[in-house]
Amino acid sequence: MKVLGKFLLRVLLIALVIFLMISLIRWVNWRRYKDQLPSDQTSSTYNNPTDLSRYQTSIDEVNVDRINQDAIQGFHLLPEDKTSQGVVVTFGGSEGSPDYDRAIQIAQAGYEVYALFYFGMPKQPQTLAEVPLDFFGDFLELIDEDQPLTLVGSSKGAELALNLATIYPDAIDQVVAFAPTSHSFFALDTKNMKQSSWAYQGKPLPYLKQTVASFSSFIKMISGFVFLTPVHFTATYASVLERSAVEDLEASRIKVEDYSGEILLFAGGDDQMWPSKAMAKDLANHNDRIQLEIYPEAGHLFYNPGDIIGNQSSLLAVGGSSEANQAAAEASEKLLMEKLAEWHGE
């Protein structure tokens, strides 16, 4: 018993030393990176998107109504002086937001906008796992389908918008995708990632699985979370694309060639969340009507004043620099507004 007791005590001491070492490394890294984080991220709707109190609904010359109709959750922004036809829909990324800031910007320019959640709200999946795309069919019943309809999605919201365009091609006239993907990927539910992000008519959409990623990319990702260094997801996604079977790649590919509407893609060449530049080019290779705009030095989030986001729990590398991201934001916003004026003009 004494031998066993000494062994357990030794194991406990080793575990304590490891814990203290990791804690020290995390403390040092937090001191190193915290000043690089966006100063306003704690109050941003992107930081806690399901907290509805964070959403400013008193907007000059824009009426904002909360939408709460089963799986259709979000906000309806209607300008007092609507100077356009049809409707614009915005979707945010894996944080679960409806991309509300962009929705406000578009509404203030005279467009009717629906900023929609697609998970995390009542009567929706609480995580980004097998999100039923059928909700959009119900949404179409709320609007005049004879008027132009444009979807604007960012990151996972871009993946959503492009999938919706292939499922509802007759209803959706245009798609704008920031940091897009060419394939449907695995769910972003830490408890169950062995699912598709999306489902339709009760069946999961074919998807690329995280389990095929290389061991080295997995170790790099885990070490980033453990030691509180910026996690670069691009290596994981690139590895999945490289190592997936040909038949899985084709099954999960978003068939943009079947969509006859217009598609505008924006991608940053230094995207550290996933390889949006390469995937945007893949999309363009399958549809010659796609307009592709690449900003070589920008990252995943054009609005981000730096190359990382996160908090004291975890840090994510998003790429780019303050100057490159700002330039990409201004250029993409200008082109977006030009396209909306062309598509939704009176």
MOKA-V993264 format. One record per pair of residues at least 24 apart in sequence whose C-alpha atoms are under 7 Angstrom apart, sorted by the first residue. I is the first residue (numbers start at 0). J is the second residue. Records with the same first field share a line. If there is no record, write none. Layout:
I->J, J
This chain:
21->226
24->226
25->226, 227
28->227, 228
29->227, 311
35->305
36->307, 308
37->304, 308
45->94, 96
48->95, 96
49->119, 120
61->106, 107
69->122
70->122, 123, 134
71->134, 138
72->115, 116, 120
73->97, 114, 115, 116
74->113, 114, 115
75->112, 113, 114
76->106, 111, 112, 113
77->106, 111, 112
78->106, 107, 109, 110, 111
80->109
81->109, 110, 111
82->109, 110, 345
83->109, 110, 343, 344, 345
84->146, 147, 343, 344, 345
85->146, 147, 148, 343
86->110, 111, 112, 147, 148, 149
87->111, 112, 113, 148, 149, 150
88->112, 113, 114, 149, 150, 151
89->113, 114, 115, 150, 151, 152
90->114, 115, 116, 151, 152, 153, 156
91->152, 153, 156
92->153, 154, 155, 156
93->155
95->119
126->188
127->186, 187, 188, 196
128->186, 187, 188, 194, 195, 196, 197
129->186, 194, 195, 196, 197, 198, 203
130->196, 197, 198
131->197, 198, 199
132->197, 198, 199
133->199, 200
144->170
147->172, 343
148->172, 173
149->173, 174
150->174, 175
151->175, 176
152->176, 177
153->177, 178
154->178, 179
158->183
162->253
164->258
165->254, 255, 257, 258
168->258
172->260, 261
173->260, 261, 262
174->261, 262, 263
175->262, 263, 264
176->263, 264, 265
177->264, 265, 266
178->265, 266, 267, 275, 299
179->264, 275, 278, 279
180->275, 278, 279
181->252, 253, 278, 279, 281, 282
182->251, 252, 253
183->207, 251, 252, 253
184->208
185->209
205->250, 251
206->251
207->247, 248, 251
209->239
211->239, 242, 243
212->238, 239, 242
213->238
224->313
227->313, 314
228->314
229->307, 314, 315, 316
230->314, 315, 316
231->271, 272, 315, 316
232->271, 272, 273
233->271, 272, 273, 274
236->273
237->274
255->282, 285, 286
256->285, 286
261->288, 289
262->289, 290
263->289, 290, 291
264->290, 291, 292
265->291, 292, 293
266->292, 293, 294
267->293, 294, 295, 296, 297, 298, 299
268->293, 294, 295, 296, 297, 298
269->295, 296, 297, 298, 318, 319
270->297, 298, 299, 317, 318, 319
271->298, 299, 316, 317, 318
272->299, 316, 317
294->327
296->323
297->323, 324, 327
298->324
301->325, 327, 328
302->328
